[in-house]
Amino acid sequence: MKLITFSGPPSSGKTSVISRMIRAYLDRGTKVGVVKFDCLQSNDDKIYARLKVPVLLGISGQQCPDHYYISNIEDVFNWGTELNFDILLSESAGLCNRCAPHIRDIPAVCVIDQMSGVHTPMKIGPMLRFADIVVITKSDIVSQAEREVFEMNVQCVNPHAEIFHVNGLTGQGLTELIEILDGYSIDSKVTENKLRYPMPMALCSYCLGETNIGAQYQLGNLRKVEIRERDMEIDKND
């Protein structure tokens, strides 16, 4: 079974792209399953279910969604193996833009929205920097110049990734994406494998349910803003 992981900021078009891919895989007789990881709620599992493919939905609730994802991906992978899928698609939203859901030797796709702003690629961390493939959506509704500048900024962050412009509504650009994914190994391994980059550091008093504000309530892994003496001075020329 081949596992393909998809990540990207919320509303970047991941579900639309994956839905189009599922249709293409089904048309050629490929047995596909899909798992959706999200934070509070999602209706995407219903979209996938309408395509007549097995689907799992994981909601992290109060837990960090990416720690939840990596704690469950092994069980999800075993589920796909037991059902004899040819391909298992995993979708997770990079809610903090520095998540690291990519696994070594498993094809990793990052989906970003052209309309999110020309500087957005610079604001996305390991989720974009360590992806094998970057899919840019909604690029058909901007000028060629905007499209090229956005793509250049993606290349500055991840110069090694293959970049594809895909229309999630029409499926334009999808054929080339699938051809590249076909070149990856069909023998994915999760158990005893490793993440490409560590997850964000966690475990402070607020992670454990603290709601009071104040230094006396703050414990664990903390980082403070550096306020220097010159930051306290008021410019007399103002």
C-alpha positions in Angstrom: 0.0 0.0 0.0 1.2 3.5 -0.8 0.5 6.2 1.8 0.4 9.8 0.6 0.2 12.6 3.1 -1.5 15.9 2.4 -1.2 19.0 4.6 -1.8 22.7 4.2 -3.4 25.7 5.8 -7.2 25.6 6.4 -9.4 26.3 3.3 -6.4 26.0 0.9 -8.3 23.5 -1.2 -6.9 20.2 0.1 -10.3 18.4 0.1 -11.1 19.5 -3.5 -7.8 18.3 -4.8 -8.0 15.0 -3.0 -11.6 14.4 -4.2 -10.5 14.9 -7.8 -7.6 12.5 -7.2 -9.9 9.9 -5.8 -12.1 10.1 -8.9 -9.1 9.7 -11.1 -7.9 6.7 -9.1 -11.3 5.0 -9.1 -11.6 5.5 -12.9 -8.5 3.3 -13.4 -9.6 0.7 -10.8 -7.3 1.7 -7.9 -8.6 0.8 -4.5 -8.4 4.0 -2.4 -9.1 4.9 1.3 -8.8 8.3 2.9 -8.4 9.6 6.5 -9.2 13.2 7.5 -7.5 14.7 10.6 -9.0 17.9 12.0 -9.2 20.0 15.2 -12.8 20.7 16.2 -15.2 19.5 13.5 -15.3 18.5 9.8 -17.8 17.5 7.2 -15.1 16.4 4.7 -15.7 12.8 5.6 -19.2 13.0 4.1 -17.7 14.4 0.9 -15.3 11.5 0.6 -18.1 9.0 1.6 -20.2 10.2 -1.4 -17.4 9.1 -3.6 -18.0 5.5 -2.3 -14.5 5.1 -0.7 -13.8 4.0 2.9 -13.1 7.0 5.1 -11.9 7.7 8.7 -12.4 11.0 10.6 -10.1 11.9 13.5 -11.0 14.9 15.6 -8.2 16.0 18.0 -10.5 18.2 20.3 -8.4 19.9 22.9 -5.2 18.0 21.9 -2.7 19.5 19.5 -4.0 18.2 16.1 -0.5 17.4 14.8 0.5 15.4 17.9 -2.9 13.7 17.6 -2.1 12.9 13.9 1.3 11.4 14.5 -0.1 9.4 17.5 -2.7 7.8 15.3 -1.1 7.4 11.9 0.2 4.0 12.6 -3.3 2.6 13.5 -4.7 4.3 10.4 -2.0 2.8 8.2 -2.7 -0.7 9.7 -6.5 -0.1 9.0 -5.7 0.6 5.3 -3.4 -2.4 5.1 -6.1 -4.7 6.5 -8.6 -3.4 3.9 -6.0 -4.0 1.1 -6.0 -0.5 -0.2 -3.7 0.3 -3.1 -3.4 3.9 -1.9 -4.3 5.6 1.4 -4.6 9.4 1.4 -4.1 11.3 4.6 -5.3 14.9 5.0 -4.3 17.1 7.9 -4.6 20.9 8.3 -1.5 22.9 9.3 -3.3 25.1 11.8 -0.2 26.8 13.1 1.8 26.9 9.8 4.8 25.2 11.4 3.5 21.7 11.7 5.6 18.8 10.6 3.3 16.0 9.5 5.7 14.6 6.8 7.2 11.2 7.2 10.5 10.0 5.7 10.3 8.1 2.5 6.5 8.7 2.2 5.3 11.2 -0.5 4.4 14.5 1.2 2.2 17.0 -0.5 1.6 20.6 0.8 -1.4 22.4 -0.6 -1.4 26.2 -0.4 -3.8 28.9 -1.7 -2.5 31.4 -4.3 -5.1 33.9 -2.9 -3.7 33.7 0.7 -1.1 36.4 -0.1 2.1 36.7 -1.9 4.2 36.4 1.3 2.3 33.4 2.6 5.0 30.9 1.6 7.5 32.7 3.8 5.2 32.3 6.8 4.8 28.5 6.5 7.4 26.4 8.2 8.3 22.7 7.9 5.0 21.8 6.4 6.1 23.6 3.2 9.8 23.4 3.6 10.0 19.6 3.8 7.3 18.7 1.3 8.2 16.7 -1.8 5.4 18.3 -3.8 3.7 21.7 -3.5 0.2 22.1 -5.0 -0.9 25.7 -5.6 -4.6 26.2 -5.9 -6.7 29.1 -7.2 -3.9 30.4 -9.4 -6.3 30.5 -12.4 -7.9 33.7 -11.0 -4.8 35.8 -10.7 -2.5 37.4 -13.2 0.5 35.6 -14.7 2.8 38.0 -12.9 1.2 37.2 -9.5 1.3 33.6 -10.2 5.1 33.7 -11.0 5.9 35.8 -7.9 4.0 33.4 -5.7 5.7 30.4 -7.2 9.1 32.0 -6.8 8.5 32.6 -3.1 7.5 28.9 -2.8 10.8 28.0 -4.5 12.7 30.2 -2.1 11.3 28.3 0.9 11.6 24.8 -0.7 13.9 24.8 -3.8 13.7 21.0 -4.1 9.9 20.5 -4.3 8.0 19.8 -7.5 5.4 22.6 -8.0 2.0 22.0 -9.6 -0.9 24.4 -10.2 -4.1 22.5 -9.8 -7.7 23.6 -10.1 -9.7 21.7 -7.5 -13.0 22.5 -9.2 -12.1 21.4 -12.8 -9.2 19.1 -12.1 -6.9 20.9 -14.4 -3.3 20.1 -13.6 -4.2 16.9 -11.8 -2.8 14.5 -14.5 0.7 15.7 -14.0 0.4 15.5 -10.2 -0.8 11.9 -10.3 2.0 10.9 -12.7 4.6 12.2 -10.3 2.9 10.4 -7.3 2.8 7.2 -9.4 6.6 7.2 -9.4 6.9 6.8 -5.6 7.2 3.4 -4.0 4.1 1.3 -3.3 5.6 -0.1 -0.2 5.1 2.6 2.5 6.3 1.9 6.0 5.1 3.8 9.1 6.1 1.7 12.1 9.8 2.4 13.1 9.9 5.2 10.6 10.6 8.9 11.5 9.2 12.3 11.0 11.2 14.6 8.7 11.1 17.4 11.3 10.2 17.5 15.0 6.7 18.5 16.1 6.3 21.9 17.7 7.4 21.9 21.3 4.6 21.7 23.8 3.7 21.0 27.5 3.3 24.2 29.4 0.7 24.9 32.2 -1.8 26.1 29.5 -1.4 22.8 27.7 -2.5 21.1 30.9 -5.7 23.2 31.2 -4.6 26.3 33.1 -6.8 29.3 32.4 -5.4 31.9 34.8 -3.1 34.7 33.4 0.0 35.7 35.2 3.6 34.6 35.6 2.9 32.7 38.8 0.6 30.3 36.9 3.1 29.7 34.0 5.2 26.5 34.1 6.9 24.2 31.6 8.1 25.1 28.1 7.7 28.9 27.9 9.2 31.6 25.7 9.0 35.3 26.6 9.1 38.4 24.4 12.4 40.2 24.7 11.7 43.8 25.8 14.8 45.9 25.7 15.5 49.2 27.3 15.3 51.1 24.1 11.8 49.6 23.5 10.7 51.5 26.7 11.8 54.9 25.4 9.4 57.2 23.6 10.7 58.9 20.5 10.7 62.6 21.4 10.2 63.5 17.8 6.8 61.9 17.7 
